[in-house]
């Protein structure tokens, strides 16, 4: 609506300016036209005056030639005649070349009259030449008195009676044209002055009226918009601009309100984002704290590893040193004694190397740097092969080993040798801590997507208070220490670390002096599911 009012005001202003420009353009053209007419009239007035002067000069010299026979007079006549005809030619050319509109308002009728007057002057001059020639013949015949009498008659009848009235009429006509043009010019100037005054007054009234109307139509909306911007700038985002109109200001107010809503939504999002960021920072801080704890644990593990090495390796190294010193002390001995000593040293070195390897394995497991060669492993074949090894180890204590399976292949993804090592650790413990003549049962089954391997013995069992620590490094239960003193307490921690790296787990259930059951679970796969075949991987 405001746009329409503004467009109407601009259109009216444009029409007014266009009308005023048209009037001024017409007035300037009329002023130029009448000024040109005045100039043309005054120029013709001067031309006729000049023609009159040249004509009387020529007539005077012709009269002087009748009285004297001077050659100079004859030369002056020729010059005057030439100047007279030049003035006549100029007058004729001016009449021909001047546009009809520059002569008078009725220029189409005035131009032939002008040319007709010029023709009369030309005819009069030609007739005068004929009369002058006759007078000249009389003078040359010696009839001077007749020649003077004829010239006087010509001057009285032709020059004074015909030529002078022609000049007077022409001059009066041009004077009238000039006066008419001046009068019209004065009238036009007066009209232009009145039009200018009226235009100025009209423009002032129109501008004042349009300004008042536009100001009244924009004052309230602008005040409402300014108040809205002040409210939003001060943080009052719920504030809304209310305009009961249907113009551009209402459109602007609507979008301003939408902008305020968007700003409020963005602030809410920023507030939520800040809360979320604080939560993320807290989570990251907690993670950093946990990572720091892990680093501290790794450092503690490293210290413990070094302490284990310094503590656990001291005894084998001392024994090796003692064997060597005893062998080297004293006199030469038989070669058999040296061989026995060297055999004991080799056994101790092998035991020491195994212990060091176990410690390194556990250290790598705790720092997540175990090395595996992943492949598809058939648990049925692996367990059957391990049971055969158990049967060999069980012969020392007259133990029996039985395998119970469903007879179908169960596949897992893993390192075959490491999984075999787990079974060997469990089987070795079962054989070492079982009573003579006991029985070891190995079972392989599937439960959903998990493979389950259980190994049960009829050995010394594990006290209930030691079950929670049975997988800790270097831990051995009291009955195990009293039964055998050759254990290191590293086997079960190694088995647990290997199974965790395979995504599995190990658990134990035991009753003291009745036996123990270790249960291993591993995730099953389908053939073709895993693409990592014979690939060495570091965890």
C-alpha positions in Angstrom: 0.0 0.0 0.0 2.8 2.4 0.9 4.6 1.4 -2.3 1.4 2.3 -4.3 1.1 5.7 -2.6 4.8 6.4 -3.2 4.4 5.3 -6.8 1.4 7.6 -7.3 3.3 10.6 -5.7 6.3 9.9 -7.9 4.1 9.5 -11.0 2.3 12.8 -10.4 5.7 14.5 -9.8 7.0 13.1 -13.0 3.9 14.2 -14.9 4.1 17.6 -13.4 7.8 17.9 -14.2 7.2 16.6 -17.7 4.3 19.1 -18.3 6.5 21.9 -17.0 9.4 20.9 -19.1 7.1 20.7 -22.2 5.7 24.2 -21.5 9.2 25.6 -20.9 10.5 23.9 -24.1 7.6 25.3 -26.1 8.1 28.8 -24.6 11.8 28.7 -25.3 11.1 27.7 -28.9 8.6 30.5 -29.3 11.0 33.0 -27.8 13.6 31.8 -30.2 11.2 32.0 -33.1 10.1 35.6 -32.3 13.6 36.7 -31.6 14.6 35.3 -35.0 11.7 37.1 -36.6 12.8 40.3 -34.9 16.4 39.8 -36.0 15.2 39.1 -39.6 13.0 42.2 -39.6 15.8 44.4 -38.3 18.2 42.9 -40.8 15.8 43.5 -43.7 15.3 47.1 -42.3 19.0 47.7 -42.5 19.3 46.1 -45.9 16.5 48.4 -47.3 18.2 51.4 -45.8 21.5 50.4 -47.3 19.8 49.9 -50.7 18.3 53.3 -50.4 21.7 54.9 -49.6 23.4 53.1 -52.5 20.6 54.0 -54.9 20.7 57.8 -54.1 24.5 57.7 -54.2 24.2 56.2 -57.7 21.6 58.6 -58.8 23.6 61.6 -57.5 26.7 60.5 -59.4 24.7 60.1 -62.6 23.4 63.6 -62.1 27.0 64.9 -61.5 28.1 63.2 -64.7 25.6 65.4 -66.7 27.3 68.5 -65.3 30.9 67.4 -65.7 32.8 65.2 -68.0 35.4 64.1 -65.4 36.8 60.6 -65.8 36.7 60.2 -62.1 32.9 60.7 -62.2 32.6 57.9 -64.6 34.7 55.6 -62.4 32.6 56.5 -59.4 29.4 55.7 -61.4 30.7 52.2 -62.1 31.6 51.7 -58.5 28.3 53.0 -57.2 26.4 50.9 -59.7 28.3 47.7 -58.6 27.6 48.4 -55.0 24.0 49.1 -55.7 23.5 45.8 -57.5 25.4 44.0 -54.7 23.0 45.5 -52.2 20.1 44.4 -54.4 21.5 40.9 -54.7 22.0 40.7 -50.9 18.4 41.7 -50.4 17.2 39.2 -52.9 19.3 36.3 -51.4 18.2 37.2 -47.9 14.5 37.1 -49.0 15.0 33.7 -50.7 17.1 32.0 -48.0 15.1 33.3 -45.0 12.6 30.6 -43.8 9.0 31.6 -44.2 8.4 31.1 -40.4 11.1 33.8 -39.7 9.2 36.5 -41.7 5.9 36.6 -39.9 3.2 34.3 -38.4 1.7 34.4 -41.9 5.1 33.9 -43.5 3.8 31.7 -46.2 2.0 34.8 -47.6 4.6 37.4 -46.7 7.5 35.8 -48.4 6.1 36.2 -52.0 5.3 39.9 -51.2 8.9 40.3 -50.0 10.2 38.7 -53.2 7.8 40.9 -55.2 9.1 44.1 -53.7 12.6 42.9 -54.5 11.5 42.3 -58.1 10.0 45.8 -58.2 13.3 47.3 -57.1 15.1 45.2 -59.7 12.7 46.3 -62.4 13.0 49.9 -61.4 16.8 49.8 -61.5 16.8 48.2 -64.9 14.3 50.8 -66.2 16.5 53.5 -64.6 19.5 52.2 -66.5 17.5 52.5 -69.7 16.5 56.1 -68.9 20.1 57.0 -67.8 21.3 55.6 -71.2 18.9 57.9 -73.1 20.0 60.9 -71.0 23.6 60.0 -71.6 23.0 59.9 -75.4 21.4 63.4 -75.2 24.4 64.7 -73.3 26.8 63.2 -75.8 24.9 64.8 -78.7 25.5 68.1 -77.1 21.9 68.5 -75.9 22.9 69.1 -72.3 19.9 71.2 -71.4 17.6 68.5 -72.7 19.6 65.9 -70.8 19.3 67.9 -67.6 15.6 68.4 -68.2 15.1 64.7 -68.8 17.1 63.8 -65.6 15.1 66.3 -63.6 11.9 64.8 -64.9 13.1 61.2 -64.1 14.1 62.2 -60.6 10.8 63.8 -59.9 8.6 61.2 -61.5 10.5 58.0 -61.0 12.8 58.4 -58.1 10.6 60.6 -55.9 7.3 59.2 -57.2 8.1 55.5 -57.4 11.4 54.5 -55.9 11.1 56.4 -52.7 7.5 55.1 -51.9 8.8 51.5 -52.6 11.6 52.1 -50.0 9.3 53.7 -47.5 6.8 50.8 -47.9 9.5 48.2 -47.4 11.0 49.9 -44.4 7.6 50.4 -42.8 6.8 46.8 -43.4 10.0 45.6 -41.8 9.5 48.0 -39.0 6.0 46.7 -38.4 7.4 43.1 -38.5 10.0 44.0 -35.9 7.5 45.7 -33.6 5.1 42.8 -34.0 7.8 40.3 -33.1 8.9 42.4 -30.1 5.3 42.6 -28.9 4.8 38.8 -29.2 8.2 38.3 -27.5 7.1 40.5 -24.6 3.8 38.7 -24.4 5.5 35.3 -24.4 8.0 36.4 -21.7 5.1 37.5 -19.5 3.3 34.2 -20.1 6.4 32.3 -19.2 6.8 34.3 -16.0 3.3 33.6 -15.0 3.7 29.9 -15.8 6.9 29.8 -13.8 5.2 31.4 -10.8 2.2 29.1 -11.0 4.4 26.1 -11.4 6.5 27.1 -8.4 3.4 27.6 -6.3 1.8 24.3 -7.5 5.1 22.4 -6.9 5.3 23.8 -3.4 1.7 22.9 -2.5 2.0 19.4 -4.1 5.4 18.7 -2.3 4.0 20.0 1.0 0.8 17.9 0.7 2.6 14.8 -0.5 5.2 15.1 2.3 2.6 15.5 5.0 0.6 12.5 3.7 3.7 10.3 3.4 5.0 11.4 6.8 1.7 10.5 8.4 1.7 7.1 6.7 5.3 6.2 7.7 5.6 7.8 11.1 3.8 5.2 13.2 5.3 2.1 11.4 8.8 3.5 11.6 8.4 4.3 15.3 7.1 0.7 15.8 10.1 -0.7 13.9 12.5 1.5 15.8 11.0 0.4 19.1 11.3 -3.3 18.0 14.9 -2.9 17.1 15.6 -1.3 20.5 13.9 -4.1 22.3 15.7 -6.8 20.3 19.0 -5.0 20.8 18.4 -4.9 24.6 17.9 -8.7 24.6 14.1 -8.8 24.7 13.7 -11.5 22.1 10.1 -12.4 22.9 9.0 -8.8 21.9 7.0 -8.7 18.7 6.1 -5.7 16.5 2.3 -5.2 16.1 1.1 -3.4 12.9 -2.5 -3.5 11.9 -1.8 -2.6 8.3 -1.4 -4.4 5.0 1.5 -2.5 3.5 5.2 -3.0 3.2 5.8 -2.0 6.8 3.6 -4.8 7.9 5.6 -7.2 5.7 8.8 -5.8 7.2 7.4 -6.2 10.7 6.4 -9.8 10.0 9.9 -10.7 8.8 11.4 -8.8 11.7 9.3 -10.9 14.1 10.5 -14.0 12.2 14.0 -12.9 12.5 13.6 -12.4 16.3 12.2 -16.0 16.5 15.1 -17.3 14.5 17.5 -15.5 16.8 15.8 -16.9 19.8 15.9 -20.4 18.3 19.6 -19.9 17.5 20.3 -18.8 21.0 18.5 -21.8 22.4 20.6 -24.0 20.1 23.7 -22.2 21.2 22.7 -22.7 24.8 22.0 -26.4 24.2 25.3 -26.6 22.2 27.1 -25.0 25.1 25.6 -27.5 27.5 26.5 -30.3 25.1 30.0 -29.0 24.7 30.4 -28.8 28.5 29.1 -32.4 28.7 31.6 -33.4 25.9 34.4 -31.6 27.7 33.5 -33.4 30.9 33.4 -36.7 29.1 36.7 -36.0 27.4 38.1 -34.9 30.7 37.0 -38.2 32.2 38.5 -40.0 29.2 41.7 -38.2 29.7 41.6 -39.0 33.4 41.0 -42.7 32.5 43.8 -42.6 29.9 46.0 -41.0 32.5 45.1 -43.8 34.8 45.9 -46.3 32.1 49.2 -44.6 31.6 49.9 -44.8 35.3 48.8 -48.4 35.2 51.2 -49.1 32.3 54.0 -47.4 34.1 53.2 -49.4 37.2 53.1 -52.5 35.0 56.5 -51.6 33.6 57.9 -51.2 37.1 56.3 -54.4 38.2 57.7 -56.1 35.1 61.2 -54.9 35.9 60.7 -55.9 39.5 59.5 -59.4 38.4 62.5 -59.8 36.2 64.9 -58.7 39.0 63.2 -60.9 41.5 62.3 -64.0 39.5 65.4 -64.2 37.4 67.8 -63.9 40.4 67.3 -67.5 41.6 67.9 -69.2 38.1 70.8 -67.0 37.4 72.3 -67.7 40.9 71.8 -71.4 40.3 73.5 -71.3 36.9 76.4 -69.3 38.4 76.7 -71.7 41.2 76.8 -74.7 38.9 79.4 -73.1 36.8 81.5 -72.1 39.8 81.3 -75.5 41.4 82.3 -77.1 38.1 85.3 -74.8 37.7 86.4 -75.1 41.4 88.9 -77.8 42.3 90.9 -80.3 40.3 90.0 -81.6 36.9 87.0 -83.8 36.9 85.8 -86.5 34.6 84.0 -85.4 31.4 80.8 -87.0 32.6 80.6 -84.6 35.5 81.2 -81.6 33.2 78.4 -82.9 30.9 76.0 -83.3 33.8 76.8 -79.8 35.0 76.3 -78.4 31.5 73.0 -80.3 31.1 71.7 -78.7 34.3 72.9 -75.3 33.1 71.1 -75.8 29.8 67.9 -76.9 31.6 68.1 -73.9 33.8 68.7 -71.6 30.8 65.7 -73.0 29.0 63.6 -72.6 32.1 64.9 -69.0 32.3 64.1 -68.3 28.7 60.6 -69.7 29.0 60.0 -67.5 32.0 61.3 -64.4 30.3 59.1 -65.1 27.3 56.1 -65.5 29.5 56.9 -62.2 31.2 57.3 -60.5 27.9 54.0 -61.9 26.7 52.1 -60.7 29.7 53.8 -57.3 29.4 52.7 -57.0 25.8 49.2 -58.1 26.6 48.9 -55.4 29.2 50.2 -52.8 26.8 48.0 -54.1 23.9 50.9 -55.0 21.7 50.4 -58.8 21.2 51.3 -60.3 17.8 48.9 -62.6 16.2 48.6 -64.4 12.8 44.9 -64.5 12.1 43.3 -67.3 10.2 40.2 -69.5 10.1 40.6 -72.1 12.9 38.7 -75.4 13.1 38.2 -75.9 16.8 37.2 -79.5 16.4 40.6 -80.3 14.9 42.4 -78.1 17.4 40.8 -79.5 20.5 41.2 -83.1 19.2 44.9 -82.5 18.6 45.3 -80.9 22.1 43.6 -83.9 23.7 46.1 -86.2 22.1 48.9 -84.1 23.8 47.0 -84.3 27.1 46.9 -88.1 26.9 50.7 -88.2 26.6 51.1 -85.8 29.6 48.5 -87.8 31.6 50.5 -91.1 31.5 52.8 -89.9 34.2 50.0 -89.9 36.8 48.0 -92.7 35.1 45.3 -90.2 34.2 42.6 -90.8 31.6 41.5 -88.1 29.1 38.2 -88.1 27.3 36.9 -85.8 24.5 33.2 -85.1 24.1 32.0 -83.3 20.9 29.1 -83.1 18.5 31.3 -84.2 15.7 30.9 -81.1 13.5 33.4 -78.4 12.8 33.2 -75.1 14.7 35.1 -72.2 13.1 36.6 -69.2 14.8 38.9 -66.4 13.7 42.2 -66.5 15.6 45.8 -67.4 15.9 45.9 -71.2 15.9 49.2 -71.5 17.8 48.1 -69.1 20.5 44.7 -70.9 21.0 46.7 -74.2 21.2 48.8 -72.6 23.8 45.7 -71.7 25.9 44.5 -75.3 25.7 48.0 -76.6 26.6 48.1 -74.3 29.7 44.8 -75.6 30.9 45.6 -79.2 30.1 49.1 -79.0 31.7 47.6 -77.6 34.9 44.9 -80.3 34.9 47.6 -83.0 34.5 50.0 -81.5 37.1 47.4 -81.0 39.9 45.2 -84.1 39.3 45.4 -87.0 41.7 46.9 -90.2 40.3 44.4 -92.3 38.5 42.1 -89.4 38.0 40.0 -88.4 34.9 40.1 -85.3 32.7 37.1 -84.5 30.6 37.3 -82.1 27.6 34.0 -81.0 26.0 33.5 -78.9 22.8 30.0 -77.5 22.1 28.2 -74.5 20.6 25.8 -72.1 22.3 24.3 -69.7 19.7 27.1 -67.7 18.2 29.6 -68.8 20.8 31.9 -71.9 20.9 32.3 -73.4 24.4 35.3 -75.5 25.5 35.3 -76.9 29.0 38.1 -78.8 30.7 37.2 -80.6 34.0 39.6 -82.5 36.3 39.5 -84.4 39.6 42.5 -82.6 41.1 43.2 -80.7 44.2 40.8 -77.9 43.3 41.0 -74.2 44.2 40.0 -72.6 47.5 37.0 -70.4 47.2 38.9 -67.4 48.6 41.5 -67.7 45.8 39.1 -68.0 42.8 39.0 -64.2 42.2 42.8 -64.0 42.0 43.5 -67.2 40.1 44.1 -65.2 36.9 46.4 -62.6 38.5 50.0 -62.7 37.5 52.3 -64.7 39.8 49.4 -65.8 42.0 49.3 -69.4 43.2 46.8 -70.8 45.6 48.0 -72.3 48.9 47.2 -75.9 48.0 49.0 -75.5 44.6 52.1 -74.2 46.5 51.9 -77.2 48.8 51.4 -79.6 46.0 54.1 -78.4 43.6 56.7 -75.8 43.9 57.7 -75.5 40.2 55.0 -73.2 39.0 55.5 -69.5 38.0 51.9 -68.3 38.3 52.0 -67.0 34.7 50.1 -69.6 32.7 46.5 -68.6 33.5 47.2 -64.9 33.1 48.6 -65.7 29.7 45.6 -67.8 28.7 43.2 -65.0 29.8 45.2 -62.4 27.8 45.1 -64.6 24.6 41.4 -65.2 24.9 40.6 -61.6 25.5 42.5 -60.6 22.4 40.3 -63.1 20.5 37.1 -61.6 21.8 36.6 -64.5 24.2 36.9 -65.2 27.9 37.7 -67.8 30.4 36.1 -68.7 33.7 36.6 -71.3 36.4 34.4 -73.2 38.8 36.1 -75.3 41.5 35.6 -77.2 44.7 38.6 -77.8 46.9 39.9 -81.4 46.9 37.2 -82.3 44.3 38.4 -80.7 41.1 38.1 -77.7 38.8 36.3 -76.9 35.6 37.7 -74.2 33.2 35.3 -72.9 30.6 36.5 -71.1 27.4 34.1 -69.2 25.1 35.0 -67.9 21.6 32.8 -66.1 19.0 31.9 -68.4 16.1 32.1 -67.3 12.4 30.8 -68.7 9.2 33.2 -69.8 6.5 33.7 -66.9 4.1 32.6 -64.3 6.7 36.2 -63.3 7.7 38.5 -62.0 5.0 41.6 -61.9 7.2 43.4 -65.1 6.3 47.1 -65.6 7.2 47.4 -62.0 8.1 49.8 -60.9 10.8 48.2 -58.3 13.1 49.3 -56.3 16.1 46.8 -55.7 18.8 
